[in-house]
Amino acid sequence: MTRSDWQHPIGDELYERAKRVIPGGIYGHQSPVYLVDGAFPRFLCEAEGCRVRDADGHEYVDFLCSYGPMVLGYRDAVVEAAAERQRRLCDSGNLPAPNMVELAEKLVSITAGADWAMFAKNGSDVCTWALAVARRATRRDLVAMVEGTYHGVHGWCNPARRGFPDGERSGIVTFPWNDAGALEELFRKYDGRIAGVIATPFRHEARHDSVMPGEGFLQAIRELSTRHSAVMISDDVRAGFRLSLAGSMHHFGVTPDMTVYSKAIANGYPLSVMLGSDALRKAAEDVFVTGTFFTQAVPIAAAIATIGEIEKRSAIEHMDRVGRRLCGGLTARARAAGLAVTISGPPSIPFLSFVADEGRLERSRTFAAVAASHGAFFHPAHNWFVSAAHQDADIDFALDAAEAAMAAVAREHGKDAR
């Protein structure tokens, strides 16, 4: 099927209706402006395994996995059965269900450095909560973060800033990724004022190649935090459960004081968690936080099943293997088309960019649009994800779509000089 054949009249009409009653029609990271408007569907109606179907009936092998949550695949039978069993008992209640204790015990048993767990709904919740706990524990006001890192939509880290007063960032100081010296300088400059350091296990900002931690960088954050009695916080919202069940920082040989998860923890059910060490237990008790749906029992049941299936299926090893197959195939097809590409990030959380784009995303948009018209859903600006549901045949199908997309990039933008 060619790009011109792949139309979305039903989705387009839905989008027009949406714009009349919803600001922007579709907002946030799911807005069409972040994909290739007109080339991608705007609404998805069905999903199973690693495949999704849009409102017009087109099917795609999906490499976004709902922006990360679908670690086992859509509508995983084991997870859905566990969720349905709990749904028949209770979901939202006056008090938590017993499975909250079961999940907390499980997470504490597998997560490096964790002695307790508390639950919420999304990554923004727990990142902000972690900062409050660090401040309460240390009685300090500042938190250091890597400049430009996405930690959520709350005022202290909202990437757009519009609608948030500058004062909401007054407690944040920043340093560049992979620059431990700059962090050390912050500790000197703000002696005795930095409560904690929050960082992701690797750099994965949208519109940029992913950047792995340089040798000793995460270890330096750990050492500096310990030396200055600050709290090291791992924002594992995006990478969690794809690199190590003990936490992605553990994958890199570091144990943080706090780890926050969301996305993949419950295979698509809304849940996030903050885990911390015993030294922070009293502070976590002191910081008042609550939410009507934070202890919702169905997502917790889904999380217990998800973690069990990740272990049972050796899902992390599988995702690494199929991710390597995908990355190797993309590299080969780009080379055959005469294009220079960069593939960055771990194999289970990869991202492809075109060297000649120099950050403009022109070739990336052409690539993603044509791949979509051949049934492979790659995002042009956001890192991708593979899941335990992706099999070799799915990867090979997507590579065929990528081959057509690479050829289109070469035709429309020219080959790269060798």
C-alpha positions as CSV (number, residue, x, y, z in Angstrom):
1,M,0.0,0.0,0.0
2,T,1.4,3.4,-0.9
3,R,1.4,6.5,1.2
4,S,-1.4,8.2,-0.9
5,D,-3.7,5.2,-0.2
6,W,-3.5,5.5,3.5
7,Q,-6.3,8.0,4.3
8,H,-8.1,8.6,7.6
9,P,-11.5,10.1,6.9
10,I,-13.2,8.8,10.0
11,G,-10.4,9.9,12.2
12,D,-10.2,13.3,10.5
13,E,-14.0,13.8,11.1
14,L,-13.6,12.8,14.8
15,Y,-10.8,15.2,15.2
16,E,-12.9,18.1,13.8
17,R,-15.6,17.2,16.3
18,A,-13.1,17.0,19.1
19,K,-11.8,20.5,18.3
20,R,-15.3,21.9,18.9
21,V,-15.5,20.5,22.5
22,I,-11.9,19.9,23.6
23,P,-9.2,22.7,23.6
24,G,-6.8,21.7,20.8
25,G,-8.9,18.6,20.0
26,I,-6.2,16.3,21.2
27,Y,-3.7,17.8,23.7
28,G,-0.4,17.1,25.3
29,H,2.1,14.5,24.0
30,Q,-0.7,12.8,21.9
31,S,-1.4,16.0,19.8
32,P,-1.1,15.4,16.1
33,V,1.5,18.2,15.9
34,Y,4.1,15.9,17.4
35,L,3.7,13.2,14.8
36,V,3.2,14.0,11.1
37,D,-0.2,15.6,10.8
38,G,-2.3,14.0,8.1
39,A,0.0,11.0,7.7
40,F,-0.8,9.4,11.0
41,P,-4.1,8.4,12.6
42,R,-5.5,10.6,15.3
43,F,-7.5,8.0,17.1
44,L,-6.8,4.3,17.8
45,C,-9.8,2.0,18.3
46,E,-8.3,-1.5,18.9
47,A,-5.0,-3.0,20.2
48,E,-3.7,-6.4,20.9
49,G,-0.1,-7.7,21.4
50,C,2.2,-5.3,19.5
51,R,-0.4,-4.2,16.9
52,V,-2.9,-1.3,17.0
53,R,-5.8,-0.4,14.7
54,D,-7.0,3.1,13.9
55,A,-10.5,4.4,13.5
56,D,-10.3,3.8,9.8
57,G,-9.3,0.2,10.2
58,H,-5.6,0.5,9.4
59,E,-3.3,-1.8,11.4
60,Y,0.2,-1.0,12.6
61,V,3.0,-2.8,14.3
62,D,3.5,-0.4,17.2
63,F,6.8,0.9,18.4
64,L,5.4,3.4,20.9
65,C,3.7,0.9,23.2
66,S,1.3,3.7,24.4
67,Y,4.5,5.8,25.1
68,G,5.9,3.0,27.2
69,P,3.3,1.3,29.4
70,M,2.7,-1.7,27.2
71,V,5.7,-3.8,28.3
72,L,4.0,-7.1,27.8
73,G,1.8,-6.0,24.9
74,Y,-1.8,-4.7,24.6
75,R,-4.5,-6.8,26.2
76,D,-2.1,-9.3,27.7
77,A,-4.3,-12.2,28.7
78,V,-2.7,-12.8,32.2
79,V,-2.8,-9.1,33.2
80,E,-6.4,-8.7,31.9
81,A,-7.5,-11.8,33.8
82,A,-5.9,-10.5,37.0
83,A,-7.5,-7.1,36.5
84,E,-10.9,-8.6,35.9
85,R,-10.8,-10.8,39.0
86,Q,-10.1,-7.8,41.1
87,R,-12.7,-5.7,39.3
88,R,-15.4,-8.2,40.3
89,L,-14.4,-7.7,44.0
90,C,-13.7,-4.0,44.2
91,D,-11.7,-1.2,42.6
92,S,-12.0,2.3,44.1
93,G,-13.0,2.0,47.8
94,N,-13.2,3.8,51.1
95,L,-10.0,2.0,52.1
96,P,-7.3,0.3,50.2
97,A,-7.6,-3.3,49.1
98,P,-5.3,-6.0,50.6
99,N,-3.4,-6.2,47.3
100,M,-1.8,-2.8,48.0
101,V,0.3,-4.5,50.7
102,E,1.2,-7.4,48.3
103,L,2.4,-5.1,45.6
104,A,4.4,-3.0,48.1
105,E,6.1,-6.1,49.4
106,K,6.9,-7.3,45.9
107,L,8.4,-4.0,44.9
108,V,10.5,-3.7,48.0
109,S,11.8,-7.2,47.5
110,I,13.0,-6.6,43.9
111,T,14.1,-2.9,43.9
112,A,17.6,-2.0,44.8
113,G,17.7,0.3,47.9
114,A,14.0,0.2,48.6
115,D,12.5,-0.4,52.0
116,W,9.0,1.0,51.4
117,A,6.6,1.9,48.6
118,M,3.8,4.5,48.2
119,F,1.4,4.7,45.2
120,A,-0.1,7.4,43.0
121,K,-1.3,7.6,39.4
122,N,1.3,9.1,37.0
123,G,4.9,10.1,36.7
124,S,4.4,13.7,37.5
125,D,2.8,12.8,40.8
126,V,5.7,10.7,42.1
127,C,8.5,12.9,40.8
128,T,7.0,15.9,42.6
129,W,6.3,13.9,45.7
130,A,9.9,12.6,45.8
131,L,11.2,16.2,45.8
132,A,8.9,17.0,48.8
133,V,10.2,13.9,50.7
134,A,13.8,14.9,50.0
135,R,13.2,18.4,51.3
136,R,11.4,17.2,54.4
137,A,14.1,14.7,55.2
138,T,17.0,17.2,54.8
139,R,15.2,20.4,55.9
140,R,16.7,22.0,52.8
141,D,15.0,23.9,49.9
142,L,16.9,23.2,46.7
143,V,16.8,20.3,44.3
144,A,19.3,19.8,41.5
145,M,18.2,18.4,38.1
146,V,19.7,17.9,34.7
147,E,18.9,20.9,32.6
148,G,16.1,20.3,30.2
149,T,15.1,16.9,31.6
150,Y,11.4,16.0,31.4
151,H,10.2,15.0,34.8
152,G,6.5,15.8,34.3
153,V,4.1,18.7,33.9
154,H,4.1,20.3,37.3
155,G,5.3,23.9,37.6
156,W,8.9,23.1,38.8
157,C,9.6,21.1,35.6
158,N,6.9,21.9,33.0
159,P,8.8,22.1,29.7
160,A,6.5,24.8,28.2
161,R,6.3,27.0,31.3
162,R,3.2,28.8,30.1
163,G,0.7,29.3,32.9
164,F,3.3,28.7,35.7
165,P,5.0,31.6,37.5
166,D,8.7,31.6,37.6
167,G,8.6,31.3,41.4
168,E,7.6,27.6,41.0
169,R,11.2,27.0,39.7
170,S,12.8,28.9,42.5
171,G,13.7,25.7,44.3
172,I,15.4,24.1,41.3
173,V,19.1,24.4,40.2
174,T,20.4,22.7,37.1
175,F,23.5,21.2,35.6
176,P,24.3,19.6,32.2
177,W,24.0,15.8,31.6
178,N,27.2,13.9,32.0
179,D,28.9,16.8,33.8
180,A,29.6,15.7,37.3
181,G,31.9,18.7,37.8
182,A,29.0,21.1,37.3
183,L,27.0,19.2,39.9
184,E,29.9,19.4,42.3
185,E,30.1,23.1,41.7
186,L,26.4,23.4,42.6
187,F,27.0,21.7,45.9
188,R,29.8,24.1,46.6
189,K,27.8,27.2,45.5
190,Y,24.7,26.2,47.5
191,D,26.6,24.7,50.4
192,G,24.1,23.0,52.8
193,R,21.0,23.9,50.8
194,I,20.6,21.1,48.2
195,A,18.1,18.5,49.4
196,G,18.4,16.1,46.5
197,V,19.4,15.3,43.0
198,I,16.9,13.9,40.5
199,A,18.1,12.3,37.3
200,T,16.9,9.8,34.7
201,P,19.1,6.6,34.1
202,F,19.9,7.9,30.6
203,R,19.1,11.0,28.7
204,H,15.9,10.5,26.6
205,E,14.5,13.9,25.8
206,A,12.1,14.3,22.8
207,R,13.6,15.6,19.5
208,H,17.1,14.6,20.6
209,D,19.2,11.4,20.3
210,S,19.3,9.5,23.6
211,V,22.5,9.8,25.5
212,M,23.8,7.1,27.8
213,P,25.5,8.0,31.1
214,G,29.2,8.7,30.7
215,E,31.7,6.5,32.6
216,G,31.3,7.3,36.2
217,F,28.6,10.0,35.8
218,L,25.8,8.2,37.7
219,Q,28.3,7.0,40.3
220,A,29.4,10.6,40.8
221,I,25.8,11.7,41.4
222,R,25.6,8.9,44.0
223,E,28.9,9.9,45.7
224,L,28.2,13.6,45.7
225,S,24.8,13.1,47.1
226,T,26.1,10.9,49.9
227,R,29.0,13.3,50.7
228,H,26.7,16.2,51.0
229,S,23.9,14.4,52.8
230,A,21.5,14.9,49.8
231,V,19.0,12.4,48.5
232,M,19.6,10.7,45.1
233,I,16.3,10.3,43.2
234,S,16.0,8.0,40.1
235,D,13.3,9.1,37.7
236,D,12.6,5.6,36.2
237,V,9.2,6.5,34.9
238,R,10.1,6.0,31.3
239,A,12.8,3.3,31.4
240,G,11.5,1.2,34.3
241,F,11.0,-2.5,33.8
242,R,12.8,-2.6,30.5
243,L,16.4,-2.6,31.7
244,S,16.3,-4.3,35.1
245,L,13.6,-5.4,37.6
246,A,15.8,-4.0,40.3
247,G,15.6,-0.5,38.7
248,S,17.4,1.0,35.8
249,M,20.0,2.7,38.0
250,H,20.9,-0.7,39.2
251,H,21.4,-1.7,35.6
252,F,24.2,0.9,35.6
253,G,25.6,-0.1,38.9
254,V,24.1,2.6,41.1
255,T,21.7,2.4,44.0
256,P,19.6,5.6,44.5
257,D,17.8,6.6,47.7
258,M,14.5,6.9,46.0
259,T,13.1,5.4,42.7
260,V,9.9,6.5,41.0
261,Y,8.1,4.3,38.5
262,S,5.0,4.7,36.3
263,K,4.3,3.7,32.7
264,A,5.2,0.0,32.4
265,I,4.5,-1.0,36.0
266,A,0.9,-2.1,35.3
267,N,1.0,-2.8,31.5
268,G,-1.3,0.2,30.7
269,Y,-3.3,0.5,33.9
270,P,-2.9,3.9,35.6
271,L,-0.4,3.5,38.5
272,S,2.8,5.0,39.7
273,V,5.0,4.3,42.7
274,M,7.6,6.0,44.8
275,L,10.1,3.7,46.6
276,G,12.6,4.8,49.2
277,S,15.1,3.8,51.8
278,D,14.5,3.4,55.5
279,A,16.3,6.7,56.1
280,L,13.5,8.5,54.3
281,R,10.6,6.6,55.8
282,K,9.7,9.2,58.5
283,A,9.8,12.0,55.9
284,A,7.5,10.1,53.6
285,E,5.1,9.7,56.5
286,D,5.3,13.5,57.2
287,V,4.7,14.8,53.7
288,F,0.9,14.8,53.3
289,V,-0.2,13.5,49.9
290,T,-3.3,11.8,48.8
291,G,-5.5,11.0,45.8
292,T,-8.9,9.4,45.5
293,F,-7.7,6.9,43.0
294,F,-4.1,6.4,44.3
295,T,-4.8,3.0,45.8
296,Q,-7.3,1.8,43.1
297,A,-7.2,-2.0,43.4
298,V,-7.5,-3.0,39.7
299,P,-4.3,-1.3,38.5
300,I,-2.5,-2.7,41.5
301,A,-3.7,-6.2,40.6
302,A,-2.5,-5.5,37.0
303,A,0.9,-4.4,38.3
304,I,1.3,-7.6,40.4
305,A,0.5,-9.7,37.3
306,T,2.7,-7.6,35.1
307,I,5.8,-8.0,37.3
308,G,5.2,-11.7,37.6
309,E,4.9,-12.1,33.9
310,I,8.1,-10.0,33.2
311,E,9.9,-12.5,35.5
312,K,8.3,-15.6,34.2
313,R,8.8,-14.8,30.5
314,S,12.3,-13.3,30.8
315,A,10.7,-10.3,29.2
316,I,13.6,-7.9,29.7
317,E,16.0,-10.3,27.9
318,H,13.5,-10.8,25.1
319,M,13.0,-7.0,24.6
320,D,16.8,-6.6,24.5
321,R,17.1,-9.3,21.8
322,V,14.3,-8.1,19.5
323,G,15.4,-4.5,20.1
324,R,18.8,-5.4,18.8
325,R,17.2,-7.1,15.8
326,L,15.3,-4.0,15.1
327,C,18.3,-1.6,15.5
328,G,20.6,-3.8,13.4
329,G,18.0,-4.0,10.6
330,L,17.4,-0.3,10.6
331,T,21.1,0.4,10.4
332,A,21.5,-2.0,7.4
333,R,18.5,-0.6,5.5
334,A,19.7,3.0,6.0
335,R,23.1,2.1,4.8
336,A,21.6,0.4,1.7
337,A,19.6,3.5,1.0
338,G,22.7,5.7,1.2
339,L,21.6,7.4,4.4
340,A,23.6,8.1,7.6
341,V,21.5,7.5,10.8
342,T,22.1,7.5,14.5
343,I,20.4,4.8,16.6
344,S,20.6,5.7,20.3
345,G,19.4,4.4,23.6
346,P,19.1,0.9,24.9
347,P,17.9,-1.7,22.4
348,S,14.6,-2.0,24.2
349,I,14.1,1.8,24.2
350,P,15.7,2.9,20.9
351,F,15.5,6.0,18.8
352,L,16.6,6.7,15.2
353,S,17.6,10.0,13.8
354,F,19.1,11.1,10.5
355,V,22.5,12.7,10.7
356,A,21.8,15.2,7.9
357,D,18.7,16.5,9.7
358,E,20.8,18.2,12.3
359,G,17.9,18.3,14.7
360,R,15.3,19.6,12.2
361,L,13.5,16.3,11.9
362,E,12.7,16.7,8.2
363,R,13.9,13.3,7.2
364,S,12.6,11.8,10.4
365,R,9.1,13.0,9.6
366,T,9.3,11.6,6.0
367,F,10.6,8.3,7.4
368,A,7.8,8.0,10.0
369,A,5.1,9.1,7.7
370,V,6.0,6.5,5.0
371,A,6.6,3.8,7.5
372,A,3.1,4.4,8.9
373,S,1.6,4.1,5.4
374,H,3.2,0.6,5.3
375,G,1.9,-0.4,8.7
376,A,4.7,0.4,11.1
377,F,4.2,3.1,13.8
378,F,7.5,4.9,14.5
379,H,7.5,8.3,16.2
380,P,9.6,11.0,14.4
381,A,10.6,12.8,17.6
382,H,10.1,10.7,20.7
383,N,12.1,7.6,21.6
384,W,10.5,4.2,20.8
385,F,9.7,1.1,22.8
386,V,9.6,-2.6,22.2
387,S,7.6,-5.0,24.2
388,A,7.5,-8.7,25.1
389,A,4.8,-9.1,22.5
390,H,7.1,-8.1,19.6
391,Q,8.3,-11.3,17.8
392,D,10.8,-11.7,15.1
393,A,8.1,-11.7,12.4
394,D,6.8,-8.3,13.7
395,I,10.3,-6.9,13.6
396,D,10.8,-8.2,10.0
397,F,7.5,-6.7,8.9
398,A,8.5,-3.3,10.4
399,L,11.9,-3.5,8.7
400,D,10.2,-4.0,5.4
401,A,8.2,-0.8,6.1
402,A,11.4,0.9,7.1
403,E,13.1,-0.1,3.9
404,A,10.3,1.6,1.9
405,A,10.6,4.7,4.2
406,M,14.3,4.9,3.8
407,A,14.0,4.8,0.0
408,A,11.4,7.7,0.3
409,V,13.8,9.7,2.4
410,A,16.6,9.2,-0.1
411,R,14.3,10.3,-3.0
412,E,12.8,13.3,-1.3
413,H,15.9,14.6,0.6
414,G,18.8,13.0,-1.3
415,K,21.4,10.5,-0.2
416,D,24.2,11.4,2.1
417,A,27.7,11.9,0.8
418,R,30.0,8.9,1.5
